[in-house]
């Protein structure tokens, strides 16, 4: 019985460690991506919408 409890505890500890490692890897990846994007200027196109006053009067 003690062995089963020990195995369950070991499995739970390994699962928790794996989950923490996965979240850390995601956070590090996000930080690296943000650092890379800071080097580039804003690459989004600028959209200017114009409308004539004549079309508003209709």
C-alpha positions as CSV (number, residue, x, y, z in Angstrom):
1,X,0.0,0.0,0.0
2,X,2.9,2.4,0.8
3,X,4.4,1.7,-2.5
4,X,1.2,2.7,-4.3
5,X,1.0,5.9,-2.4
6,X,4.7,6.6,-3.1
7,X,4.2,5.9,-6.9
8,X,1.1,8.1,-6.9
9,X,3.0,10.9,-5.2
10,X,5.9,10.5,-7.6
11,X,3.6,10.6,-10.6
12,X,1.8,13.7,-9.4
13,X,5.2,15.5,-8.7
14,X,6.4,14.7,-12.2
15,X,3.2,15.8,-13.8
16,X,3.3,19.1,-11.9
17,X,7.0,19.7,-12.8
18,X,6.2,19.0,-16.5
19,X,3.2,21.4,-16.4
20,X,5.4,24.1,-14.8
21,X,8.1,23.6,-17.4
22,X,5.7,23.8,-20.3
23,X,4.3,27.1,-19.0
24,X,7.8,28.5,-18.5
25,X,8.8,27.5,-22.1
26,X,5.7,29.3,-23.4
27,X,6.5,32.5,-21.4
28,X,10.1,32.5,-22.6
29,X,9.0,32.0,-26.2
30,X,6.6,34.9,-25.9
31,X,9.3,37.2,-24.4
32,X,11.7,36.3,-27.2
33,X,9.0,37.0,-29.9
34,X,8.3,40.4,-28.3
35,X,12.0,41.3,-28.3
36,X,12.3,40.4,-32.0
37,X,9.3,42.5,-32.9
38,X,10.6,45.5,-31.0
39,X,13.5,45.7,-33.6
40,X,11.1,46.3,-36.5
41,X,9.1,49.4,-37.3
42,X,5.4,49.3,-37.5
43,X,4.8,47.2,-40.6
44,X,1.1,47.6,-40.8
45,X,-0.2,49.6,-43.7
46,X,-1.8,53.0,-43.0
47,X,-5.3,53.2,-44.3
48,X,-6.8,56.6,-45.0
49,X,-10.5,56.7,-45.7
50,X,-11.7,59.8,-47.6
51,X,-15.2,60.7,-48.6
52,X,-16.4,63.7,-50.5
53,X,-19.0,66.0,-49.0
54,X,-21.3,65.5,-52.0
55,X,-21.8,61.9,-51.2
56,X,-22.8,62.8,-47.7
57,X,-25.5,65.1,-48.9
58,X,-27.3,62.4,-50.8
